[in-house]
Amino acid sequence: MTTSVDDLTCREFVELVTDYLEEALEPAERRRFDEHLVDCLGCTAYLAQMRETIRLTGRLREEDVDGEAMAPLLNAFRYWKQARSRPPTASLLEPDL
């Protein structure tokens, strides 16, 4: 398989899945996304899992989340990108002290 600068990586694919599912990708990004799906069985499976998760859970509203769970979830998402680039020093699910 030949790769080019325009090829989408699996990491980029994962970052774009939400926009793809919401039909919010620009045409050029949509093309790169679709082309990646043709050759990557892992990302094809990941997309299928995301679609199934959405189908099974439906829409989760803020008021559906238990109050005690809200702070740890917000904390985990707040530091999500940082956690990908370096190991966390504390559990992401523990509330800030």
C-alpha positions as CSV (number, residue, x, y, z in Angstrom):
1,M,0.0,0.0,0.0
2,T,1.3,3.4,-0.9
3,T,0.9,6.2,1.5
4,S,0.7,9.9,0.8
5,V,0.6,13.2,2.7
6,D,-3.2,13.2,2.2
7,D,-3.7,9.7,3.9
8,L,-5.6,9.8,7.1
9,T,-4.0,8.1,10.1
10,C,-6.0,5.9,12.5
11,R,-5.5,8.5,15.2
12,E,-6.9,11.3,13.0
13,F,-9.7,8.9,12.0
14,V,-10.7,8.5,15.7
15,E,-10.6,12.2,16.3
16,L,-12.9,12.8,13.3
17,V,-15.5,10.1,14.0
18,T,-18.0,12.4,15.9
19,D,-17.9,15.0,13.1
20,Y,-18.4,12.2,10.5
21,L,-21.4,10.8,12.3
22,E,-22.9,14.3,12.7
23,E,-22.2,14.9,8.9
24,A,-20.0,17.9,9.9
25,L,-16.9,17.1,7.9
26,E,-15.7,19.3,5.1
27,P,-15.8,17.6,1.7
28,A,-12.0,17.1,1.6
29,E,-11.9,15.6,5.1
30,R,-14.9,13.4,4.3
31,R,-13.1,12.0,1.2
32,R,-10.0,11.2,3.3
33,F,-12.2,9.6,6.0
34,D,-14.0,7.4,3.4
35,E,-10.8,6.4,1.7
36,H,-9.3,5.4,5.0
37,L,-12.3,3.1,5.7
38,V,-11.6,1.2,2.4
39,D,-8.2,0.0,3.6
40,C,-8.4,-0.1,7.4
41,L,-10.4,-3.0,9.0
42,G,-9.6,-1.7,12.5
43,C,-11.2,1.7,11.9
44,T,-14.1,0.1,10.0
45,A,-14.8,-1.9,13.1
46,Y,-14.3,1.1,15.4
47,L,-16.9,3.1,13.3
48,A,-19.3,0.2,13.5
49,Q,-18.8,0.0,17.3
50,M,-19.5,3.7,17.6
51,R,-22.7,3.5,15.6
52,E,-23.8,0.5,17.7
53,T,-23.1,2.4,20.9
54,I,-25.2,5.3,19.7
55,R,-28.0,3.0,18.7
56,L,-28.0,1.3,22.1
57,T,-27.7,4.3,24.3
58,G,-29.8,6.8,22.3
59,R,-29.3,10.3,23.4
60,L,-27.9,11.0,26.9
61,R,-29.0,14.3,28.3
62,E,-27.2,16.2,31.0
63,E,-30.1,15.7,33.5
64,D,-29.8,11.9,32.9
65,V,-26.3,11.9,34.5
66,D,-26.2,11.3,38.3
67,G,-25.0,14.3,40.1
68,E,-22.2,12.4,41.9
69,A,-21.0,11.1,38.5
70,M,-20.9,14.5,36.8
71,A,-17.8,16.0,38.4
72,P,-15.6,13.0,37.8
73,L,-16.8,12.7,34.2
74,L,-16.2,16.4,33.5
75,N,-12.7,16.0,35.0
76,A,-11.9,13.0,32.9
77,F,-12.9,14.8,29.7
78,R,-11.1,18.0,30.7
79,Y,-7.8,16.2,30.9
80,W,-8.4,13.7,28.0
81,K,-6.0,15.2,25.5
82,Q,-3.4,15.7,28.2
83,A,-3.6,12.0,29.2
84,R,-3.1,10.9,25.6
85,S,0.3,12.8,25.4
86,R,1.7,11.7,28.8
87,P,0.9,9.4,31.7
88,P,-1.4,10.9,34.3
89,T,-0.1,11.5,37.8
90,A,-3.4,10.7,39.4
91,S,-6.5,8.9,38.4
92,L,-8.6,10.9,35.9
93,L,-11.8,9.8,37.5
94,E,-10.9,11.1,41.0
95,P,-12.3,14.5,41.7
96,D,-9.9,17.4,42.1
97,L,-8.9,17.9,45.8
